[in-house]
Amino acid sequence: MTRVAVGSTNPVKVAATERIVGGVFDADRAVVGVAVDSGVSEQPTGRRETVTGAENRAARALEADPDAAYGVGIEGGVADLDDRPGLYLVMWAAVTDGETIERGGGPSLRLPGDIAKRVRDGEELGPVLDDVLDTEGVKECAGAAGVLTGNAVDRESALAHAVAGAFGPFVTEFY
């Protein structure tokens, strides 16, 4: 059996990983979420901090579950893109087998100006969206990706793309 530990108990992150693991491993598999610390701020800023959070989560998930063959870390953050206007939502995943760590990115979506300003002023994106939309827990359902694309892409799908990119070197002969 292939066991995969996800460095989060967020059901969207676990489901995104399950979606990818289900496509690359045999039917005898298990994906489990484990609570770990990302080692970065609640609202990672910049690609470097966001990737570091994903790497930390992957390594810590594998440490937390000794029966796992892989640890997966997923982190969402915000970043400026060189010479491009606006603040962007960025998503990164990392996968480790304990020896190698690989990374993959999800889509980058420009945040609306008023939301970007609040995030730049120190607020976390999820609660800002909950406030703007008068909802609770948007990051555990459609997420910012769903909100900002009119639900063309939801958070699970966006995160699954990042996980697939990080798993690629482990499941193909091209690396």
GUTIMAR-765474 format. One record per atom (N, C-alpha, C): residue number from 1; residue in one letter; atom name; x, y, z. Coordinates in Angstrom, 2 decimals. Layout:
N
R | seq | type | atom | c1 | c2 | c3
R | NUM | a | CA | X | Y | Z
...
END
This chain:
175
R | seq | type | atom | c1 | c2 | c3
R | 1 | m | N | 0.85 | -1.18 | 0.00
R | 1 | m | CA | 0.00 | 0.00 | 0.00
R | 1 | m | C | 0.89 | 1.24 | 0.00
R | 2 | t | N | 0.50 | 2.23 | -0.77
R | 2 | t | CA | 1.19 | 3.52 | -0.78
R | 2 | t | C | 0.46 | 4.46 | 0.16
R | 3 | r | N | 1.16 | 4.92 | 1.20
R | 3 | r | CA | 0.58 | 5.84 | 2.16
R | 3 | r | C | 1.20 | 7.21 | 1.95
R | 4 | v | N | 0.34 | 8.24 | 1.89
R | 4 | v | CA | 0.77 | 9.61 | 1.66
R | 4 | v | C | 0.25 | 10.47 | 2.81
R | 5 | a | N | 1.16 | 11.18 | 3.47
R | 5 | a | CA | 0.79 | 12.08 | 4.57
R | 5 | a | C | 0.78 | 13.51 | 4.06
R | 6 | v | N | -0.32 | 14.19 | 4.25
R | 6 | v | CA | -0.48 | 15.59 | 3.84
R | 6 | v | C | -0.29 | 16.45 | 5.08
R | 7 | g | N | 0.57 | 17.45 | 4.98
R | 7 | g | CA | 0.88 | 18.31 | 6.12
R | 7 | g | C | -0.20 | 19.33 | 6.42
R | 8 | s | N | -1.43 | 18.87 | 6.56
R | 8 | s | CA | -2.57 | 19.72 | 6.87
R | 8 | s | C | -3.77 | 18.83 | 7.12
R | 9 | t | N | -4.69 | 19.31 | 7.95
R | 9 | t | CA | -5.97 | 18.62 | 8.12
R | 9 | t | C | -7.08 | 19.34 | 7.36
R | 10 | n | N | -6.72 | 20.37 | 6.60
R | 10 | n | CA | -7.71 | 21.08 | 5.79
R | 10 | n | C | -8.26 | 20.10 | 4.75
R | 11 | p | N | -9.58 | 19.86 | 4.74
R | 11 | p | CA | -10.14 | 18.86 | 3.83
R | 11 | p | C | -9.90 | 19.16 | 2.35
R | 12 | v | N | -9.75 | 20.42 | 1.98
R | 12 | v | CA | -9.50 | 20.75 | 0.58
R | 12 | v | C | -8.10 | 20.31 | 0.17
R | 13 | k | N | -7.11 | 20.51 | 1.04
R | 13 | k | CA | -5.74 | 20.10 | 0.74
R | 13 | k | C | -5.62 | 18.58 | 0.68
R | 14 | v | N | -6.31 | 17.89 | 1.58
R | 14 | v | CA | -6.30 | 16.43 | 1.57
R | 14 | v | C | -6.98 | 15.91 | 0.29
R | 15 | a | N | -8.11 | 16.50 | -0.08
R | 15 | a | CA | -8.84 | 16.07 | -1.28
R | 15 | a | C | -8.03 | 16.34 | -2.55
R | 16 | a | N | -7.33 | 17.46 | -2.60
R | 16 | a | CA | -6.49 | 17.77 | -3.77
R | 16 | a | C | -5.40 | 16.72 | -3.92
R | 17 | t | N | -4.82 | 16.31 | -2.80
R | 17 | t | CA | -3.77 | 15.29 | -2.84
R | 17 | t | C | -4.36 | 13.95 | -3.24
R | 18 | e | N | -5.50 | 13.60 | -2.67
R | 18 | e | CA | -6.16 | 12.34 | -3.02
R | 18 | e | C | -6.46 | 12.28 | -4.52
R | 19 | r | N | -6.89 | 13.39 | -5.08
R | 19 | r | CA | -7.21 | 13.45 | -6.51
R | 19 | r | C | -5.99 | 13.05 | -7.34
R | 20 | i | N | -4.83 | 13.55 | -6.97
R | 20 | i | CA | -3.61 | 13.26 | -7.74
R | 20 | i | C | -3.08 | 11.86 | -7.43
R | 21 | v | N | -3.02 | 11.51 | -6.16
R | 21 | v | CA | -2.52 | 10.20 | -5.76
R | 21 | v | C | -3.38 | 9.10 | -6.40
R | 22 | g | N | -4.68 | 9.32 | -6.46
R | 22 | g | CA | -5.57 | 8.34 | -7.08
R | 22 | g | C | -5.29 | 8.12 | -8.55
R | 23 | g | N | -4.70 | 9.10 | -9.20
R | 23 | g | CA | -4.39 | 8.97 | -10.61
R | 23 | g | C | -3.02 | 8.38 | -10.91
R | 24 | v | N | -2.13 | 8.34 | -9.90
R | 24 | v | CA | -0.77 | 7.87 | -10.19
R | 24 | v | C | -0.38 | 6.60 | -9.45
R | 25 | f | N | -1.14 | 6.20 | -8.44
R | 25 | f | CA | -0.82 | 4.98 | -7.71
R | 25 | f | C | -1.95 | 3.98 | -7.84
R | 26 | d | N | -1.65 | 2.73 | -7.54
R | 26 | d | CA | -2.68 | 1.69 | -7.64
R | 26 | d | C | -3.79 | 1.94 | -6.62
R | 27 | a | N | -4.76 | 1.09 | -6.67
R | 27 | a | CA | -5.93 | 1.27 | -5.81
R | 27 | a | C | -5.61 | 1.11 | -4.33
R | 28 | d | N | -4.51 | 0.45 | -4.01
R | 28 | d | CA | -4.15 | 0.21 | -2.62
R | 28 | d | C | -3.34 | 1.40 | -2.09
R | 29 | r | N | -4.05 | 2.43 | -1.64
R | 29 | r | CA | -3.39 | 3.66 | -1.21
R | 29 | r | C | -4.19 | 4.29 | -0.08
R | 30 | a | N | -3.51 | 5.15 | 0.65
R | 30 | a | CA | -4.17 | 5.90 | 1.71
R | 30 | a | C | -3.57 | 7.30 | 1.75
R | 31 | v | N | -4.42 | 8.29 | 1.82
R | 31 | v | CA | -4.00 | 9.68 | 1.97
R | 31 | v | C | -4.55 | 10.16 | 3.30
R | 32 | v | N | -3.66 | 10.64 | 4.16
R | 32 | v | CA | -4.08 | 11.08 | 5.49
R | 32 | v | C | -3.56 | 12.49 | 5.75
R | 33 | g | N | -4.38 | 13.29 | 6.38
R | 33 | g | CA | -3.96 | 14.63 | 6.79
R | 33 | g | C | -3.40 | 14.61 | 8.19
R | 34 | v | N | -2.28 | 15.28 | 8.39
R | 34 | v | CA | -1.69 | 15.40 | 9.72
R | 34 | v | C | -1.41 | 16.88 | 10.00
R | 35 | a | N | -1.70 | 17.29 | 11.21
R | 35 | a | CA | -1.50 | 18.68 | 11.59
R | 35 | a | C | -0.01 | 18.93 | 11.83
R | 36 | v | N | 0.56 | 19.84 | 11.07
R | 36 | v | CA | 1.96 | 20.23 | 11.25
R | 36 | v | C | 2.06 | 21.75 | 11.13
R | 37 | d | N | 3.14 | 22.28 | 11.64
R | 37 | d | CA | 3.40 | 23.71 | 11.55
R | 37 | d | C | 4.14 | 24.00 | 10.24
R | 38 | s | N | 3.71 | 25.02 | 9.53
R | 38 | s | CA | 4.36 | 25.37 | 8.27
R | 38 | s | C | 5.70 | 26.05 | 8.48
R | 39 | g | N | 5.91 | 26.64 | 9.65
R | 39 | g | CA | 7.16 | 27.34 | 9.91
R | 39 | g | C | 7.25 | 28.69 | 9.22
R | 40 | v | N | 6.14 | 29.13 | 8.62
R | 40 | v | CA | 6.10 | 30.45 | 7.98
R | 40 | v | C | 4.90 | 31.21 | 8.55
R | 41 | s | N | 4.76 | 32.46 | 8.16
R | 41 | s | CA | 3.66 | 33.27 | 8.67
R | 41 | s | C | 2.30 | 32.74 | 8.22
R | 42 | e | N | 1.25 | 33.12 | 8.93
R | 42 | e | CA | -0.11 | 32.70 | 8.57
R | 42 | e | C | -0.44 | 33.08 | 7.14
R | 43 | q | N | 0.02 | 34.24 | 6.71
R | 43 | q | CA | -0.19 | 34.69 | 5.34
R | 43 | q | C | 1.18 | 34.82 | 4.69
R | 44 | p | N | 1.70 | 33.73 | 4.11
R | 44 | p | CA | 3.01 | 33.83 | 3.47
R | 44 | p | C | 3.02 | 34.90 | 2.38
R | 45 | t | N | 4.11 | 35.63 | 2.35
R | 45 | t | CA | 4.26 | 36.70 | 1.36
R | 45 | t | C | 5.49 | 36.41 | 0.51
R | 46 | g | N | 5.29 | 36.38 | -0.78
R | 46 | g | CA | 6.37 | 36.10 | -1.71
R | 46 | g | C | 6.45 | 34.62 | -2.03
R | 47 | r | N | 7.01 | 34.33 | -3.20
R | 47 | r | CA | 7.13 | 32.93 | -3.62
R | 47 | r | C | 8.05 | 32.16 | -2.69
R | 48 | r | N | 9.15 | 32.79 | -2.27
R | 48 | r | CA | 10.12 | 32.09 | -1.43
R | 48 | r | C | 9.48 | 31.59 | -0.13
R | 49 | e | N | 8.76 | 32.47 | 0.58
R | 49 | e | CA | 8.14 | 32.06 | 1.84
R | 49 | e | C | 7.05 | 31.02 | 1.60
R | 50 | t | N | 6.30 | 31.16 | 0.52
R | 50 | t | CA | 5.23 | 30.21 | 0.22
R | 50 | t | C | 5.80 | 28.83 | -0.09
R | 51 | v | N | 6.84 | 28.77 | -0.90
R | 51 | v | CA | 7.49 | 27.49 | -1.22
R | 51 | v | C | 8.11 | 26.89 | 0.05
R | 52 | t | N | 8.74 | 27.71 | 0.87
R | 52 | t | CA | 9.32 | 27.22 | 2.13
R | 52 | t | C | 8.26 | 26.59 | 3.01
R | 53 | g | N | 7.10 | 27.22 | 3.09
R | 53 | g | CA | 6.00 | 26.66 | 3.88
R | 53 | g | C | 5.58 | 25.29 | 3.35
R | 54 | a | N | 5.49 | 25.15 | 2.04
R | 54 | a | CA | 5.12 | 23.86 | 1.44
R | 54 | a | C | 6.19 | 22.82 | 1.73
R | 55 | e | N | 7.45 | 23.19 | 1.59
R | 55 | e | CA | 8.55 | 22.25 | 1.88
R | 55 | e | C | 8.54 | 21.81 | 3.34
R | 56 | n | N | 8.35 | 22.76 | 4.23
R | 56 | n | CA | 8.30 | 22.43 | 5.66
R | 56 | n | C | 7.15 | 21.48 | 5.97
R | 57 | r | N | 5.99 | 21.76 | 5.41
R | 57 | r | CA | 4.83 | 20.91 | 5.65
R | 57 | r | C | 5.07 | 19.49 | 5.13
R | 58 | a | N | 5.68 | 19.37 | 3.95
R | 58 | a | CA | 5.94 | 18.04 | 3.37
R | 58 | a | C | 6.88 | 17.24 | 4.27
R | 59 | a | N | 8.00 | 17.85 | 4.68
R | 59 | a | CA | 8.98 | 17.16 | 5.52
R | 59 | a | C | 8.38 | 16.80 | 6.88
R | 60 | r | N | 7.63 | 17.71 | 7.46
R | 60 | r | CA | 7.05 | 17.47 | 8.78
R | 60 | r | C | 5.93 | 16.44 | 8.74
R | 61 | a | N | 5.19 | 16.39 | 7.62
R | 61 | a | CA | 4.15 | 15.38 | 7.47
R | 61 | a | C | 4.77 | 13.99 | 7.41
R | 62 | l | N | 5.86 | 13.86 | 6.68
R | 62 | l | CA | 6.54 | 12.57 | 6.58
R | 62 | l | C | 7.11 | 12.15 | 7.93
R | 63 | e | N | 7.65 | 13.09 | 8.68
R | 63 | e | CA | 8.16 | 12.80 | 10.03
R | 63 | e | C | 7.02 | 12.39 | 10.97
R | 64 | a | N | 5.87 | 13.02 | 10.83
R | 64 | a | CA | 4.74 | 12.77 | 11.73
R | 64 | a | C | 4.08 | 11.42 | 11.47
R | 65 | d | N | 4.25 | 10.89 | 10.27
R | 65 | d | CA | 3.61 | 9.61 | 9.91
R | 65 | d | C | 4.69 | 8.65 | 9.40
R | 66 | p | N | 5.30 | 7.88 | 10.29
R | 66 | p | CA | 6.41 | 7.01 | 9.88
R | 66 | p | C | 6.02 | 5.92 | 8.88
R | 67 | d | N | 4.73 | 5.66 | 8.72
R | 67 | d | CA | 4.29 | 4.65 | 7.74
R | 67 | d | C | 4.11 | 5.23 | 6.34
R | 68 | a | N | 4.22 | 6.54 | 6.20
R | 68 | a | CA | 4.01 | 7.18 | 4.90
R | 68 | a | C | 5.24 | 7.03 | 4.01
R | 69 | a | N | 4.97 | 6.81 | 2.74
R | 69 | a | CA | 6.04 | 6.76 | 1.73
R | 69 | a | C | 6.38 | 8.16 | 1.24
R | 70 | y | N | 5.40 | 9.06 | 1.30
R | 70 | y | CA | 5.59 | 10.43 | 0.83
R | 70 | y | C | 4.95 | 11.40 | 1.81
R | 71 | g | N | 5.54 | 12.57 | 1.91
R | 71 | g | CA | 4.96 | 13.69 | 2.61
R | 71 | g | C | 4.62 | 14.76 | 1.60
R | 72 | v | N | 3.45 | 15.35 | 1.74
R | 72 | v | CA | 3.00 | 16.41 | 0.83
R | 72 | v | C | 2.74 | 17.67 | 1.65
R | 73 | g | N | 3.24 | 18.78 | 1.16
R | 73 | g | CA | 2.97 | 20.07 | 1.77
R | 73 | g | C | 2.35 | 20.99 | 0.74
R | 74 | i | N | 1.33 | 21.71 | 1.14
R | 74 | i | CA | 0.65 | 22.65 | 0.25
R | 74 | i | C | 0.55 | 23.98 | 0.98
R | 75 | e | N | 0.92 | 25.05 | 0.29
R | 75 | e | CA | 0.87 | 26.37 | 0.91
R | 75 | e | C | 0.35 | 27.38 | -0.11
R | 76 | g | N | -0.56 | 28.22 | 0.36
R | 76 | g | CA | -1.02 | 29.34 | -0.45
R | 76 | g | C | -0.45 | 30.62 | 0.12
R | 77 | g | N | -0.08 | 31.53 | -0.75
R | 77 | g | CA | 0.48 | 32.79 | -0.30
R | 77 | g | C | 0.10 | 33.90 | -1.27
R | 78 | v | N | 0.69 | 35.04 | -1.04
R | 78 | v | CA | 0.51 | 36.18 | -1.95
R | 78 | v | C | 1.88 | 36.67 | -2.36
R | 79 | a | N | 1.97 | 37.17 | -3.59
R | 79 | a | CA | 3.27 | 37.61 | -4.09
R | 79 | a | C | 3.10 | 38.68 | -5.15
R | 80 | d | N | 4.08 | 39.56 | -5.19
R | 80 | d | CA | 4.21 | 40.48 | -6.31
R | 80 | d | C | 4.92 | 39.73 | -7.42
R | 81 | l | N | 4.52 | 39.96 | -8.64
R | 81 | l | CA | 5.20 | 39.36 | -9.78
R | 81 | l | C | 6.05 | 40.44 | -10.43
R | 82 | d | N | 7.30 | 40.12 | -10.70
R | 82 | d | CA | 8.25 | 41.10 | -11.23
R | 82 | d | C | 7.64 | 41.96 | -12.34
R | 83 | d | N | 7.70 | 43.24 | -12.15
R | 83 | d | CA | 7.27 | 44.22 | -13.15
R | 83 | d | C | 5.83 | 44.07 | -13.61
R | 84 | r | N | 5.00 | 43.43 | -12.81
R | 84 | r | CA | 3.58 | 43.30 | -13.14
R | 84 | r | C | 2.78 | 44.00 | -12.05
R | 85 | p | N | 1.73 | 44.70 | -12.41
R | 85 | p | CA | 0.94 | 45.39 | -11.38
R | 85 | p | C | 0.11 | 44.41 | -10.56
R | 86 | g | N | -0.11 | 44.74 | -9.31
R | 86 | g | CA | -1.02 | 43.97 | -8.48
R | 86 | g | C | -0.32 | 42.96 | -7.58
R | 87 | l | N | -1.12 | 42.41 | -6.69
R | 87 | l | CA | -0.70 | 41.37 | -5.78
R | 87 | l | C | -1.41 | 40.09 | -6.22
R | 88 | y | N | -0.69 | 38.98 | -6.23
R | 88 | y | CA | -1.23 | 37.74 | -6.76
R | 88 | y | C | -1.34 | 36.66 | -5.69
R | 89 | l | N | -2.40 | 35.89 | -5.76
R | 89 | l | CA | -2.52 | 34.66 | -5.00
R | 89 | l | C | -1.62 | 33.64 | -5.69
R | 90 | v | N | -0.76 | 32.96 | -4.92
R | 90 | v | CA | 0.10 | 31.91 | -5.48
R | 90 | v | C | -0.09 | 30.64 | -4.65
R | 91 | m | N | 0.06 | 29.50 | -5.29
R | 91 | m | CA | -0.11 | 28.21 | -4.63
R | 91 | m | C | 1.07 | 27.32 | -4.98
R | 92 | w | N | 1.66 | 26.72 | -3.94
R | 92 | w | CA | 2.80 | 25.83 | -4.15
R | 92 | w | C | 2.60 | 24.54 | -3.37
R | 93 | a | N | 3.13 | 23.46 | -3.93
R | 93 | a | CA | 3.14 | 22.17 | -3.25
R | 93 | a | C | 4.55 | 21.62 | -3.27
R | 94 | a | N | 4.85 | 20.81 | -2.29
R | 94 | a | CA | 6.12 | 20.09 | -2.23
R | 94 | a | C | 5.82 | 18.64 | -1.87
R | 95 | v | N | 6.62 | 17.74 | -2.41
R | 95 | v | CA | 6.50 | 16.32 | -2.12
R | 95 | v | C | 7.89 | 15.82 | -1.77
R | 96 | t | N | 7.96 | 15.00 | -0.72
R | 96 | t | CA | 9.24 | 14.39 | -0.36
R | 96 | t | C | 9.04 | 12.91 | -0.05
R | 97 | d | N | 10.09 | 12.15 | -0.37
R | 97 | d | CA | 10.15 | 10.74 | 0.02
R | 97 | d | C | 11.15 | 10.55 | 1.15
R | 98 | g | N | 11.62 | 11.64 | 1.71
R | 98 | g | CA | 12.60 | 11.60 | 2.79
R | 98 | g | C | 14.02 | 11.80 | 2.30
R | 99 | e | N | 14.24 | 11.62 | 1.02
R | 99 | e | CA | 15.56 | 11.84 | 0.43
R | 99 | e | C | 15.55 | 13.01 | -0.55
R | 100 | t | N | 14.49 | 13.10 | -1.32
R | 100 | t | CA | 14.36 | 14.12 | -2.36
R | 100 | t | C | 13.12 | 14.95 | -2.07
R | 101 | i | N | 13.20 | 16.22 | -2.39
R | 101 | i | CA | 12.01 | 17.07 | -2.29
R | 101 | i | C | 11.81 | 17.75 | -3.63
R | 102 | e | N | 10.59 | 17.72 | -4.11
R | 102 | e | CA | 10.23 | 18.33 | -5.39
R | 102 | e | C | 9.11 | 19.33 | -5.16
R | 103 | r | N | 8.97 | 20.27 | -6.08
R | 103 | r | CA | 8.00 | 21.34 | -5.94
R | 103 | r | C | 7.17 | 21.51 | -7.21
R | 104 | g | N | 5.95 | 22.01 | -7.03
R | 104 | g | CA | 5.08 | 22.31 | -8.16
R | 104 | g | C | 4.21 | 23.50 | -7.81
R | 105 | g | N | 3.93 | 24.32 | -8.80
R | 105 | g | CA | 3.11 | 25.51 | -8.58
R | 105 | g | C | 1.73 | 25.37 | -9.18
R | 106 | g | N | 0.79 | 26.02 | -8.55
R | 106 | g | CA | -0.57 | 26.10 | -9.07
R | 106 | g | C | -0.76 | 27.43 | -9.79
R | 107 | p | N | -1.98 | 27.76 | -10.13
R | 107 | p | CA | -2.22 | 29.01 | -10.84
R | 107 | p | C | -1.92 | 30.23 | -9.96
R | 108 | s | N | -1.63 | 31.33 | -10.61
R | 108 | s | CA | -1.45 | 32.63 | -9.94
R | 108 | s | C | -2.59 | 33.52 | -10.39
R | 109 | l | N | -3.28 | 34.11 | -9.43
R | 109 | l | CA | -4.46 | 34.93 | -9.74
R | 109 | l | C | -4.30 | 36.30 | -9.11
R | 110 | r | N | -4.48 | 37.35 | -9.92
R | 110 | r | CA | -4.36 | 38.72 | -9.39
R | 110 | r | C | -5.53 | 39.00 | -8.46
R | 111 | l | N | -5.20 | 39.57 | -7.31
R | 111 | l | CA | -6.23 | 39.94 | -6.34
R | 111 | l | C | -6.83 | 41.30 | -6.70
R | 112 | p | N | -8.14 | 41.48 | -6.52
R | 112 | p | CA | -8.74 | 42.79 | -6.72
R | 112 | p | C | -8.07 | 43.82 | -5.81
R | 113 | g | N | -8.00 | 45.06 | -6.27
R | 113 | g | CA | -7.28 | 46.11 | -5.57
R | 113 | g | C | -7.64 | 46.30 | -4.11
R | 114 | d | N | -8.94 | 46.32 | -3.79
R | 114 | d | CA | -9.33 | 46.54 | -2.39
R | 114 | d | C | -8.95 | 45.36 | -1.50
R | 115 | i | N | -9.01 | 44.16 | -2.03
R | 115 | i | CA | -8.61 | 42.97 | -1.27
R | 115 | i | C | -7.09 | 42.96 | -1.12
R | 116 | a | N | -6.37 | 43.26 | -2.19
R | 116 | a | CA | -4.91 | 43.31 | -2.13
R | 116 | a | C | -4.43 | 44.32 | -1.10
R | 117 | k | N | -5.10 | 45.47 | -1.03
R | 117 | k | CA | -4.70 | 46.49 | -0.06
R | 117 | k | C | -4.82 | 45.98 | 1.36
R | 118 | r | N | -5.92 | 45.30 | 1.66
R | 118 | r | CA | -6.12 | 44.77 | 3.01
R | 118 | r | C | -5.07 | 43.71 | 3.35
R | 119 | v | N | -4.73 | 42.87 | 2.37
R | 119 | v | CA | -3.71 | 41.85 | 2.60
R | 119 | v | C | -2.34 | 42.51 | 2.78
R | 120 | r | N | -2.04 | 43.50 | 1.97
R | 120 | r | CA | -0.77 | 44.23 | 2.12
R | 120 | r | C | -0.69 | 44.92 | 3.49
R | 121 | d | N | -1.85 | 45.32 | 4.01
R | 121 | d | CA | -1.90 | 45.97 | 5.33
R | 121 | d | C | -1.81 | 44.98 | 6.49
R | 122 | g | N | -1.68 | 43.68 | 6.17
R | 122 | g | CA | -1.43 | 42.69 | 7.21
R | 122 | g | C | -2.53 | 41.69 | 7.49
R | 123 | e | N | -3.65 | 41.77 | 6.78
R | 123 | e | CA | -4.72 | 40.81 | 7.00
R | 123 | e | C | -4.46 | 39.54 | 6.19
R | 124 | e | N | -5.03 | 38.43 | 6.65
R | 124 | e | CA | -4.91 | 37.16 | 5.92
R | 124 | e | C | -6.02 | 37.09 | 4.86
R | 125 | l | N | -5.69 | 36.54 | 3.70
R | 125 | l | CA | -6.61 | 36.53 | 2.56
R | 125 | l | C | -7.93 | 35.83 | 2.88
R | 126 | g | N | -7.91 | 34.66 | 3.49
R | 126 | g | CA | -9.16 | 33.92 | 3.77
R | 126 | g | C | -10.16 | 34.74 | 4.55
R | 127 | p | N | -9.76 | 35.28 | 5.71
R | 127 | p | CA | -10.71 | 36.10 | 6.47
R | 127 | p | C | -11.16 | 37.37 | 5.73
R | 128 | v | N | -10.27 | 37.94 | 4.91
R | 128 | v | CA | -10.67 | 39.11 | 4.12
R | 128 | v | C | -11.79 | 38.71 | 3.16
R | 129 | l | N | -11.62 | 37.58 | 2.47
R | 129 | l | CA | -12.67 | 37.13 | 1.55
R | 129 | l | C | -13.96 | 36.81 | 2.30
R | 130 | d | N | -13.83 | 36.17 | 3.46
R | 130 | d | CA | -15.04 | 35.90 | 4.26
R | 130 | d | C | -15.76 | 37.20 | 4.59
R | 131 | d | N | -15.01 | 38.24 | 4.94
R | 131 | d | CA | -15.60 | 39.53 | 5.27
R | 131 | d | C | -16.28 | 40.14 | 4.04
R | 132 | v | N | -15.59 | 40.16 | 2.93
R | 132 | v | CA | -16.11 | 40.77 | 1.69
R | 132 | v | C | -17.36 | 40.01 | 1.21
R | 133 | l | N | -17.32 | 38.69 | 1.31
R | 133 | l | CA | -18.42 | 37.86 | 0.80
R | 133 | l | C | -19.50 | 37.57 | 1.84
R | 134 | d | N | -19.26 | 38.00 | 3.09
R | 134 | d | CA | -20.16 | 37.71 | 4.20
R | 134 | d | C | -20.39 | 36.20 | 4.34
R | 135 | t | N | -19.24 | 35.46 | 4.37
R | 135 | t | CA | -19.27 | 34.01 | 4.52
R | 135 | t | C | -18.33 | 33.61 | 5.65
R | 136 | e | N | -18.23 | 32.32 | 5.88
R | 136 | e | CA | -17.26 | 31.77 | 6.83
R | 136 | e | C | -16.60 | 30.57 | 6.18
R | 137 | g | N | -15.28 | 30.46 | 6.32
R | 137 | g | CA | -14.55 | 29.29 | 5.85
R | 137 | g | C | -14.40 | 29.16 | 4.36
R | 138 | v | N | -14.29 | 30.28 | 3.64
R | 138 | v | CA | -14.16 | 30.20 | 2.19
R | 138 | v | C | -12.93 | 29.38 | 1.80
R | 139 | k | N | -11.88 | 29.40 | 2.63
R | 139 | k | CA | -10.66 | 28.66 | 2.27
R | 139 | k | C | -10.84 | 27.15 | 2.41
R | 140 | e | N | -11.93 | 26.71 | 3.01
R | 140 | e | CA | -12.19 | 25.28 | 3.11
R | 140 | e | C | -13.26 | 24.82 | 2.12
R | 141 | c | N | -13.59 | 25.68 | 1.17
R | 141 | c | CA | -14.52 | 25.28 | 0.11
R | 141 | c | C | -14.00 | 25.81 | -1.23
R | 142 | a | N | -14.67 | 26.75 | -1.83
R | 142 | a | CA | -14.25 | 27.25 | -3.15
R | 142 | a | C | -12.91 | 27.95 | -3.12
R | 143 | g | N | -12.59 | 28.57 | -1.99
R | 143 | g | CA | -11.31 | 29.27 | -1.87
R | 143 | g | C | -11.26 | 30.51 | -2.74
R | 144 | a | N | -10.16 | 31.23 | -2.61
R | 144 | a | CA | -9.96 | 32.43 | -3.42
R | 144 | a | C | -9.97 | 32.09 | -4.90
R | 145 | a | N | -9.43 | 30.93 | -5.26
R | 145 | a | CA | -9.42 | 30.53 | -6.68
R | 145 | a | C | -10.83 | 30.46 | -7.23
R | 146 | g | N | -11.75 | 29.86 | -6.49
R | 146 | g | CA | -13.14 | 29.78 | -6.94
R | 146 | g | C | -13.79 | 31.14 | -7.02
R | 147 | v | N | -13.56 | 31.96 | -5.99
R | 147 | v | CA | -14.16 | 33.29 | -5.95
R | 147 | v | C | -13.65 | 34.14 | -7.12
R | 148 | l | N | -12.34 | 34.09 | -7.37
R | 148 | l | CA | -11.74 | 34.98 | -8.37
R | 148 | l | C | -11.89 | 34.49 | -9.81
R | 149 | t | N | -12.36 | 33.25 | -9.99
R | 149 | t | CA | -12.57 | 32.75 | -11.36
R | 149 | t | C | -14.04 | 32.47 | -11.64
R | 150 | g | N | -14.92 | 32.96 | -10.78
R | 150 | g | CA | -16.35 | 32.68 | -10.98
R | 150 | g | C | -16.64 | 31.19 | -10.91
R | 151 | n | N | -15.88 | 30.48 | -10.06
R | 151 | n | CA | -15.99 | 29.04 | -9.86
R | 151 | n | C | -15.60 | 28.20 | -11.07
R | 152 | a | N | -14.90 | 28.82 | -12.03
R | 152 | a | CA | -14.37 | 28.03 | -13.15
R | 152 | a | C | -13.30 | 27.07 | -12.65
R | 153 | v | N | -12.54 | 27.52 | -11.65
R | 153 | v | CA | -11.52 | 26.69 | -11.00
R | 153 | v | C | -11.73 | 26.85 | -9.50
R | 154 | d | N | -11.95 | 25.74 | -8.80
R | 154 | d | CA | -12.09 | 25.86 | -7.36
R | 154 | d | C | -10.74 | 25.61 | -6.69
R | 155 | r | N | -10.69 | 25.80 | -5.38
R | 155 | r | CA | -9.43 | 25.67 | -4.66
R | 155 | r | C | -8.85 | 24.27 | -4.77
R | 156 | e | N | -9.68 | 23.25 | -4.65
R | 156 | e | CA | -9.18 | 21.88 | -4.74
R | 156 | e | C | -8.50 | 21.63 | -6.08
R | 157 | s | N | -9.13 | 22.05 | -7.15
R | 157 | s | CA | -8.56 | 21.86 | -8.48
R | 157 | s | C | -7.24 | 22.62 | -8.63
R | 158 | a | N | -7.21 | 23.86 | -8.17
R | 158 | a | CA | -5.99 | 24.67 | -8.27
R | 158 | a | C | -4.86 | 24.03 | -7.48
R | 159 | l | N | -5.15 | 23.56 | -6.27
R | 159 | l | CA | -4.12 | 22.92 | -5.46
R | 159 | l | C | -3.70 | 21.59 | -6.04
R | 160 | a | N | -4.62 | 20.86 | -6.66
R | 160 | a | CA | -4.29 | 19.58 | -7.28
R | 160 | a | C | -3.24 | 19.76 | -8.37
R | 161 | h | N | -3.31 | 20.84 | -9.11
R | 161 | h | CA | -2.31 | 21.10 | -10.16
R | 161 | h | C | -0.92 | 21.27 | -9.55
R | 162 | a | N | -0.85 | 21.96 | -8.43
R | 162 | a | CA | 0.43 | 22.14 | -7.75
R | 162 | a | C | 0.96 | 20.80 | -7.26
R | 163 | v | N | 0.09 | 19.98 | -6.67
R | 163 | v | CA | 0.50 | 18.66 | -6.17
R | 163 | v | C | 0.97 | 17.78 | -7.33
R | 164 | a | N | 0.27 | 17.82 | -8.45
R | 164 | a | CA | 0.66 | 17.02 | -9.61
R | 164 | a | C | 2.07 | 17.42 | -10.08
R | 165 | g | N | 2.34 | 18.72 | -10.12
R | 165 | g | CA | 3.67 | 19.17 | -10.53
R | 165 | g | C | 4.76 | 18.69 | -9.60
R | 166 | a | N | 4.46 | 18.67 | -8.30
R | 166 | a | CA | 5.45 | 18.22 | -7.33
R | 166 | a | C | 5.64 | 16.70 | -7.35
R | 167 | f | N | 4.58 | 15.95 | -7.66
R | 167 | f | CA | 4.68 | 14.50 | -7.71
R | 167 | f | C | 5.33 | 14.02 | -9.01
R | 168 | g | N | 5.26 | 14.82 | -10.07
R | 168 | g | CA | 5.76 | 14.40 | -11.38
R | 168 | g | C | 7.12 | 13.72 | -11.36
R | 169 | p | N | 8.14 | 14.31 | -10.73
R | 169 | p | CA | 9.45 | 13.66 | -10.73
R | 169 | p | C | 9.49 | 12.29 | -10.04
R | 170 | f | N | 8.52 | 12.01 | -9.19
R | 170 | f | CA | 8.48 | 10.71 | -8.51
R | 170 | f | C | 7.78 | 9.64 | -9.33
R | 171 | v | N | 6.97 | 10.04 | -10.29
R | 171 | v | CA | 6.12 | 9.06 | -10.98
R | 171 | v | C | 6.34 | 8.97 | -12.49
R | 172 | t | N | 7.30 | 9.71 | -13.01
R | 172 | t | CA | 7.63 | 9.59 | -14.43
R | 172 | t | C | 9.13 | 9.33 | -14.56
R | 173 | e | N | 9.53 | 8.88 | -15.74
R | 173 | e | CA | 10.94 | 8.60 | -15.99
R | 173 | e | C | 11.70 | 9.80 | -16.55
R | 174 | f | N | 11.08 | 10.95 | -16.61
R | 174 | f | CA | 11.70 | 12.10 | -17.26
R | 174 | f | C | 12.67 | 12.88 | -16.37
R | 175 | y | N | 12.76 | 12.53 | -15.10
R | 175 | y | CA | 13.61 | 13.29 | -14.17
R | 175 | y | C | 14.79 | 12.46 | -13.72
END
